[in-house]
Amino acid sequence: MSEQTAFQRYEREPAKRVFAAEFRETTYHFKEGSEDKSPTFVLLPTGERCNRVFLVGLLADKKKSEGEAVFYQIKVKDPSGFFFVSAGSYQPEAMHQIASIETPTVEAKPTYVAVIGKPNVFTAPDGRTLVSVRAESVAAVNKQVHDCWILDTATRTLERLEKTDENPDLVKSKEIYKQSPDVWKRMVHEALKTVEI
């Protein structure tokens, strides 16, 4: 195997921008390839496969769990809802980054965070499918970064909705997810109303 082939084989997938409302509806996940290191994807309702996500929002809650290992969970709010994000001993950099960010309080100035991570789909004991993000990187950011993320995510979402080619991911998403594209267009419209220009 050539060096270039090996590099391409393990190249990181780009992080996709997605709003919480769409991410929360994501239920279909699959592995591409049969090797141990083959990437795992989720299929977004707007028809794009996603191995990593990039999100920015208001840090709404932060919890530290201690047992056999330290584990952090945070809730991040964007204009459409909440992302549930976690980091533990397998994500030490993200765990330390979360630990260093002030826990939100009523008196404190709002804290915005940017998160890059892997989607994690699992089935709860009651049968519901839940989706969360395993953080790879977390950083405190300002409101301007948040507003730029909203604009960029709105653009990316609308681009996905405007695709007309019948690629296999788009076809599969139409089979699995029954939401009208108008649902996502309204979500984008509402998100854009929150941006301060």
PAZAPA-4460 file (N, C-alpha, C; in steps of 0.05 Angstrom, whole numbers, plus 32768, in hexadecimal, padded with zeros to 4 digits):
% residues 197
    n_x    n_y    n_z   ca_x   ca_y   ca_z    c_x    c_y    c_z   seq   type   mol
   8011   7FE8   8000   8000   8000   8000   8012   8019   8000     1      M     A
   800C   802C   7FEF   801C   8044   7FED   8017   8056   8005     2      S     A
   8029   8068   800A   8026   807B   8021   800E   808C   801D     3      E     A
   8009   8095   8004   7FF2   80A6   7FFE   7FD8   8097   8002     4      Q     A
   7FD6   807E   7FFB   7FBE   806E   7FFF   7FB9   806B   801D     5      T     A
   7FCD   8066   802D   7FCA   8063   804A   7FC0   807D   8056     6      A     A
   7FCA   8094   804C   7FC1   80AE   8057   7FA4   80B2   8050     7      F     A
   7F9C   80AD   8037   7F80   80B1   802F   7F6E   809F   803F     8      Q     A
   7F76   8088   8045   7F66   8074   8052   7F5F   807D   806E     9      R     A
   7F70   808B   807C   7F6B   8094   8097   7F67   80B2   809A    10      Y     A
   7F61   80BF   8084   7F5B   80DC   8085   7F42   80E1   8095    11      E     A
   7F43   80F6   80A5   7F2C   80FE   80B5   7F15   8108   80A4    12      R     A
   7EFD   8101   80AC   7EE6   810B   809E   7EE1   8128   80A7    13      E     A
   7ED9   813A   8095   7ED3   8155   809E   7EBB   8156   80B0    14      P     A
   7EBB   8168   80C3   7EA5   816C   80D5   7E8E   817B   80C7    15      A     A
   7E76   8171   80C9   7E5F   817D   80BD   7E51   8190   80D0    16      K     A
   7E47   81A5   80C6   7E37   81B8   80D6   7E1A   81B0   80D5    17      R     A
   7E0E   81AD   80EC   7DF2   81A4   80EE   7DE5   81B1   8106    18      V     A
   7DCC   81B9   8103   7DBD   81C4   811A   7DB4   81AD   812C    19      F     A
   7DAF   81B4   8145   7DA7   81A0   8159   7D8D   8192   8152    20      A     A
   7D7A   81A1   8147   7D60   8194   8140   7D63   817E   812C    21      A     A
   7D73   8183   8117   7D78   816E   8103   7D88   8157   810F    22      E     A
   7D9D   815E   811E   7DAE   8149   812A   7D9E   8137   813D    23      F     A
   7D8B   8143   814C   7D7B   8134   815F   7D69   811F   8151    24      R     A
   7D62   8125   8138   7D51   8112   8128   7D60   80FC   811A    25      E     A
   7D7B   80FE   811C   7D8C   80EA   810E   7D8B   80D0   811D    26      T     A
   7D84   80BB   810E   7D82   80A0   811B   7D92   808B   810C    27      T     A
   7D97   808F   80F2   7DA4   807B   80E2   7DC2   807E   80E3    28      Y     A
   7DD0   8068   80EA   7DED   8069   80EB   7DF7   804F   80DE    29      H     A
   7E0F   8051   80D2   7E1A   803B   80C3   7E39   803D   80C3    30      F     A
   7E45   8026   80BD   7E63   8025   80BB   7E69   8021   809E    31      K     A
   7E7D   8030   8094   7E85   802D   8079   7E9F   801C   8078    32      E     A
   7E9D   8004   806E   7EB3   7FF2   806E   7EB1   7FDD   8084    33      G     A
   7EC2   7FC9   8083   7EC0   7FB4   8096   7ED8   7FB2   80A9    34      S     A
   7EEB   7FC5   80A5   7F03   7FC5   80B7   7EFD   7FD2   80D1    35      E     A
   7F0D   7FCC   80E6   7F09   7FD8   8100   7F09   7FF6   8100    36      D     A
   7F1B   8001   80EF   7F1E   801E   80EE   7F0C   802C   80D9    37      K     A
   7EF9   801C   80CD   7EE7   8028   80BA   7ED5   803D   80C8    38      S     A
   7ED1   8053   80BB   7EC1   8069   80C8   7EA4   8062   80CB    39      P     A
   7E98   806C   80E0   7E7C   8069   80E6   7E6F   8084   80E0    40      T     A
   7E58   8083   80D3   7E4A   809B   80CB   7E2D   809B   80D6    41      F     A
   7E22   80B3   80D8   7E05   80B6   80DB   7DFB   80C3   80C1    42      V     A
   7DE2   80BE   80BB   7DD6   80CB   80A3   7DC3   80E0   80AD    43      L     A
   7DC9   80F9   80A6   7DB8   810F   80AF   7D9E   810F   809F    44      L     A
   7D88   8119   80AB   7D6F   8119   809D   7D6F   812A   8083    45      P     A
   7D82   813C   8081   7D84   814C   8068   7D95   813E   8053    46      T     A
   7D9D   8125   8058   7DAA   8114   8043   7DC8   8114   8042    47      G     A
   7DD5   811B   8057   7DF3   811B   8056   7DFD   8108   806C    48      E     A
   7E12   80F8   8064   7E1F   80E7   8078   7E32   80F8   8088    49      R     A
   7E35   80F0   80A1   7E44   8101   80B4   7E53   80F0   80C7    50      C     A
   7E6E   80F3   80C8   7E7F   80E4   80DA   7E88   80F5   80F1    51      N     A
   7E87   810F   80ED   7E8F   8123   8102   7E7D   813B   80FF    52      R     A
   7E78   8149   8115   7E67   8161   8115   7E77   8178   8121    53      V     A
   7E6F   8190   8118   7E7A   81A9   8123   7E62   81B9   812C    54      F     A
   7E61   81BF   8146   7E4A   81CE   8150   7E53   81E4   8162    55      L     A
   7E43   81F9   8164   7E49   8210   8175   7E2F   8218   8183    56      V     A
   7E30   821C   819D   7E18   8224   81AB   7E1E   822D   81C7    57      G     A
   7E09   8233   81D5   7E0A   823D   81F0   7E0E   8225   8203    58      L     A
   7E22   8226   8214   7E26   8210   8228   7E0F   8213   823C    59      L     A
   7DFD   8200   823C   7DE5   8201   824D   7DE9   81F1   8267    60      A     A
   7DFA   81DD   8267   7DFD   81CC   827E   7E17   81BD   827C    61      D     A
   7E24   81B8   8293   7E3C   81A8   8294   7E3C   8196   82AC    62      K     A
   7E40   817C   82A8   7E40   8169   82BF   7E5A   8158   82BD    63      K     A
   7E65   8154   82D5   7E7C   8143   82D7   7E73   8129   82E6    64      K     A
   7E79   8112   82DA   7E73   80F9   82E8   7E8D   80EC   82EF    65      S     A
   7E8E   80E3   8308   7EA6   80D5   8310   7E9F   80B9   831A    66      E     A
   7EAD   80A6   8312   7EA9   808B   831A   7EC4   807D   8315    67      G     A
   7EC3   8069   8305   7EDC   805C   82FD   7EED   806F   82EC    68      E     A
   7EDF   8081   82DD   7EED   8094   82CC   7EDD   80AF   82CD    69      A     A
   7EEB   80C4   82C8   7EDE   80DE   82C7   7ED1   80E1   82AC    70      V     A
   7EBA   80EE   82AB   7EAA   80F0   8293   7E9B   810A   8294    71      F     A
   7E9B   811A   827F   7E8D   8133   827E   7E76   8132   826A    72      Y     A
   7E60   813E   8271   7E49   8141   825E   7E42   815F   825E    73      Q     A
   7E3D   8169   8246   7E34   8185   8244   7E1C   8186   8231    74      I     A
   7E0B   819A   8235   7DF5   81A0   8223   7DFC   81BA   8216    75      K     A
   7DFA   81BA   81FB   7E00   81D1   81EB   7DE7   81D9   81DC    76      V     A
   7DDF   81F2   81DF   7DC6   81FB   81D3   7DCB   820D   81BA    77      K     A
   7DBF   8205   81A4   7DBF   8216   818C   7DA3   8220   8188    78      D     A
   7D9D   8230   8174   7D82   823B   8171   7D6C   8226   816E    79      P     A
   7D73   820E   8167   7D5E   81F9   8161   7D5B   81E4   8177    80      S     A
   7D6D   81E5   818B   7D6B   81D1   81A0   7D85   81CB   81AD    81      G     A
   7D88   81B3   81B9   7DA0   81AC   81C8   7DAF   8195   81BB    82      F     A
   7DCA   8197   81BE   7DDC   8181   81B8   7DE4   8176   81D3    83      F     A
   7DE7   815B   81D5   7DF1   814F   81ED   7E0D   8145   81E6    84      F     A
   7E21   814F   81F5   7E3D   814A   81EE   7E4B   813D   8206    85      V     A
   7E5C   812A   8201   7E6B   811D   8217   7E88   811A   8210    86      S     A
   7E98   8117   8225   7EB5   8112   8221   7EBE   8103   823A    87      A     A
   7ECE   80EE   8236   7ED8   80DE   824C   7EF5   80D7   8247    88      G     A
   7EFD   80C1   8253   7F1A   80BA   8253   7F24   80B4   8237    89      S     A
   7F12   80AD   8224   7F1B   80A8   8208   7F1D   80C2   81F8    90      Y     A
   7F14   80D8   8204   7F16   80F2   81F7   7F23   8105   820B    91      Q     A
   7F3C   8100   8214   7F48   810F   822A   7F4B   812D   8223    92      P     A
   7F52   8134   820B   7F55   8150   8204   7F3A   815F   8207    93      E     A
   7F25   8153   81FC   7F0A   8160   81FE   7F01   8161   821B    94      A     A
   7F07   814C   822A   7EFF   814B   8247   7F0D   8162   8256    95      M     A
   7F26   8166   8251   7F35   817C   825F   7F2B   8197   8256    96      H     A
   7F24   8199   823C   7F1A   81B3   8232   7EFF   81B9   823F    97      Q     A
   7EED   81A6   8242   7ED3   81AA   824F   7ED8   81B2   826C    98      I     A
   7EEA   81A4   827A   7EEF   81A9   8296   7EF8   81C6   829A    99      A     A
   7F07   81D1   8287   7F11   81ED   828A   7EFD   8203   8284   100      S     A
   7EE6   81FB   8279   7ED1   820F   8272   7EBF   8213   828A   101      I     A
   7EBA   822C   8291   7EA9   8232   82A9   7E8E   8225   82A6   102      E     A
   7E84   821A   82BC   7E69   820F   82BC   7E55   8227   82BB   103      T     A
   7E41   8225   82AA   7E2F   823C   82A7   7E1F   8240   82C1   104      P     A
   7E1B   825A   82C8   7E0B   8262   82DF   7DF8   8278   82D6   105      T     A
   7DE4   827D   82E6   7DD1   8292   82DF   7DDE   82AE   82DE   106      V     A
   7DF1   82B2   82F1   7DFE   82CC   82F3   7E13   82D1   82DD   107      E     A
   7E1F   82BB   82D3   7E36   82BD   82C1   7E2D   82C6   82A5   108      A     A
   7E40   82D1   8297   7E3C   82D8   827B   7E39   82BE   826B   109      K     A
   7E27   82BD   8257   7E24   82A4   8248   7E3E   8299   823C   110      P     A
   7E42   827F   823D   7E5A   8273   8232   7E52   8264   8218   111      T     A
   7E5F   826B   8202   7E5B   825D   81E9   7E72   824A   81E5   112      Y     A
   7E6D   8232   81DA   7E82   821F   81D5   7E80   8215   81B8   113      V     A
   7E97   820D   81AD   7E98   8200   8193   7EA1   81E4   8198   114      A     A
   7E94   81D1   818C   7E9A   81B4   8190   7E9E   81A6   8175   115      V     A
   7EB3   8196   8174   7EB6   8184   815D   7EB5   8168   816A   116      I     A
   7EA5   8156   815E   7EA3   813C   816A   7E96   8127   8158   117      G     A
   7E94   810F   8162   7E88   80F9   8153   7E6B   80F4   815B   118      K     A
   7E59   80F1   8148   7E3E   80EA   814F   7E3D   80CE   815C   119      P     A
   7E2C   80CB   816F   7E29   80B2   817D   7E0B   80AC   817F   120      N     A
   7E02   8097   8171   7DE6   808F   8171   7DE3   8076   8182   121      V     A
   7DD0   8076   8194   7DCC   805E   81A5   7DAE   805B   81AB   122      F     A
   7DA7   8043   81B3   7D8B   803D   81B9   7D88   803C   81D7   123      T     A
   7D75   804B   81E2   7D70   804C   81FF   7D61   8033   8207   124      A     A
   7D61   802C   8221   7D52   8014   822A   7D34   8014   8222   125      P     A
   7D29   802C   821F   7D0C   802D   8218   7D08   802C   81FA   126      D     A
   7D1E   8028   81EA   7D1B   8024   81CE   7D1F   803E   81BD   127      G     A
   7D21   8055   81CA   7D25   806E   81BB   7D42   806F   81B0   128      R     A
   7D45   807A   8199   7D60   807F   818E   7D69   809B   8196   129      T     A
   7D80   809C   81A2   7D8B   80B5   81AC   7DA5   80BB   819E   130      L     A
   7DAB   80D5   819A   7DC4   80DC   818D   7DD3   80F1   819E   131      V     A
   7DED   80EE   819F   7DFD   8101   81AF   7E17   8105   819F   132      S     A
   7E29   8115   81AB   7E43   811B   819F   7E59   8113   81B2   133      V     A
   7E6C   8103   81A9   7E84   80FD   81B9   7E99   8112   81B1   134      R     A
   7E9F   8124   81C3   7EB0   813B   81BC   7ECD   8133   81B6   135      A     A
   7ED8   813F   81A2   7EF5   813D   819C   7F03   8156   81A4   136      E     A
   7EF5   816D   81A1   7F00   8187   81A8   7EE9   819A   81B1   137      S     A
   7EEF   81A9   81C6   7EDB   81BC   81D1   7EEA   81D6   81D7   138      V     A
   7EDF   81ED   81CF   7EEC   8207   81D5   7ED6   821C   81DB   139      A     A
   7EDC   822D   81ED   7ECB   8244   81F3   7ECE   8258   81DC   140      A     A
   7EB8   8263   81D2   7EB8   8276   81BC   7EA6   828D   81C4   141      V     A
   7EA4   82A1   81B3   7E93   82B8   81B8   7E79   82B7   81A8   142      N     A
   7E68   82CA   81AC   7E4E   82CC   819E   7E51   82CF   8180   143      K     A
   7E66   82DE   8178   7E6A   82E2   815B   7E71   82C7   814D   144      Q     A
   7E80   82B6   815A   7E86   829C   814F   7E6D   828C   814D   145      V     A
   7E5C   828D   8162   7E42   8280   8162   7E31   8289   814B   146      H     A
   7E2F   82A3   8147   7E1F   82AE   8131   7E29   82A5   8115   147      D     A
   7E44   82A5   8112   7E50   829C   80F9   7E4A   827F   80F4   148      C     A
   7E4A   826F   8109   7E44   8252   8107   7E27   824F   80FE   149      W     A
   7E15   825F   8109   7DF9   825D   8101   7DF6   8263   80E3   150      I     A
   7E03   8279   80DA   7E01   8280   80BE   7E0D   8269   80AC   151      L     A
   7E23   825F   80B4   7E30   824A   80A4   7E20   8230   80A5   152      D     A
   7E15   8229   80BC   7E05   8210   80BE   7DEB   8213   80AF   153      T     A
   7DDF   822B   80AF   7DC7   8230   809F   7DCD   822C   8082   154      A     A
   7DE3   8237   8078   7DEB   8234   805C   7DEF   8216   8055   155      T     A
   7DFE   8208   8066   7E03   81EB   8060   7DE9   81DB   8060   156      R     A
   7DD7   81E1   8073   7DBE   81D2   8074   7DAD   81D7   805B   157      T     A
   7DAB   81F0   8053   7D9C   81F7   803A   7DA9   81EA   8022   158      L     A
   7DC3   81E9   8021   7DD1   81DC   800A   7DC9   81BE   800A   159      E     A
   7DC8   81B1   8021   7DC0   8195   8021   7DA3   8192   8018   160      R     A
   7D92   81A4   8020   7D76   81A3   8018   7D72   81A8   7FFA   161      L     A
   7D84   81B7   7FEE   7D81   81BD   7FD2   7D8C   81A8   7FBF   162      E     A
   7D9A   8194   7FCA   7DA5   817F   7FB9   7D8F   8170   7FAB   163      K     A
   7D92   816C   7F92   7D7E   815D   7F83   7D88   8143   7F77   164      T     A
   7DA3   8140   7F78   7DAE   8127   7F6D   7DA6   8110   7F7F   165      D     A
   7DA2   80FA   7F74   7D99   80E3   7F84   7DB1   80D2   7F8D   166      E     A
   7DC3   80DE   7F9C   7DD9   80CE   7FA7   7DCE   80BA   7FBB   167      N     A
   7DDC   80A5   7FC0   7DD2   8090   7FD3   7DCA   809A   7FEE   168      P     A
   7DDA   80AD   7FF9   7DD4   80B8   8014   7DB9   80C7   8014   169      D     A
   7DB5   80D7   7FFF   7D9C   80E7   7FFD   7D84   80D4   7FFA   170      L     A
   7D87   80C0   7FEA   7D71   80AC   7FE6   7D6B   809E   8000   171      V     A
   7D7F   8095   800E   7D7C   8087   8028   7D6E   8099   803C   172      K     A
   7D77   80B2   803D   7D6B   80C5   8051   7D4D   80C9   804C   173      S     A
   7D45   80CA   8033   7D29   80CD   802C   7D19   80B5   8034   174      K     A
   7D25   809D   8033   7D18   8084   803C   7D14   8084   805A   175      E     A
   7D29   808D   8069   7D29   808B   8086   7D1A   80A1   8094   176      I     A
   7D1F   80B9   808C   7D14   80D1   8099   7CFD   80DC   808A   177      Y     A
   7CE7   80E0   8098   7CCE   80E8   808B   7CC8   8106   808D   178      K     A
   7CDA   8115   809A   7CD5   8132   809D   7CD6   8140   8081   179      Q     A
   7CC4   8153   807E   7CC4   8163   8066   7CDC   8176   8066   180      S     A
   7CE8   817C   804F   7CFE   818F   804E   7CF5   81AA   805B   181      P     A
   7CDB   81B0   805A   7CD2   81C9   8066   7CD7   81CB   8083   182      D     A
   7CD9   81B4   8091   7CDF   81B4   80AE   7CFB   81C0   80B2   183      V     A
   7D0E   81B7   80A2   7D29   81C1   80A5   7D2D   81DD   809B   184      W     A
   7D1D   81E5   8087   7D1E   8201   807D   7D14   8214   8093   185      K     A
   7CFE   820C   80A1   7CF4   821C   80B7   7D09   821E   80CE   186      R     A
   7D16   8207   80D3   7D2A   8207   80E8   7D41   821B   80E1   187      M     A
   7D4A   821B   80C8   7D5E   822E   80C0   7D54   824B   80C2   188      V     A
   7D3C   824F   80BA   7D31   826B   80BB   7D30   8274   80D8   189      H     A
   7D27   8263   80EB   7D26   826B   8107   7D42   8270   8112   190      E     A
   7D55   825F   810A   7D71   8262   8114   7D7C   827D   810B   191      A     A
   7D77   8284   80F2   7D82   829D   80E7   7D77   82B6   80F5   192      L     A
   7D5F   82B4   8100   7D53   82CA   810E   7D63   82D1   8128   193      K     A
   7D73   82BE   8132   7D81   82C3   814B   7D9C   82D1   8146   194      T     A
   7DA5   82D3   812D   7DBF   82DE   8127   7DBF   82FD   8129   195      V     A
   7DD2   8307   8138   7DD5   8324   813A   7DE9   832E   8126   196      E     A
   7DE0   833F   8114   7DF2   8349   80FE   7DF8   8366   8103   197      I     A
***
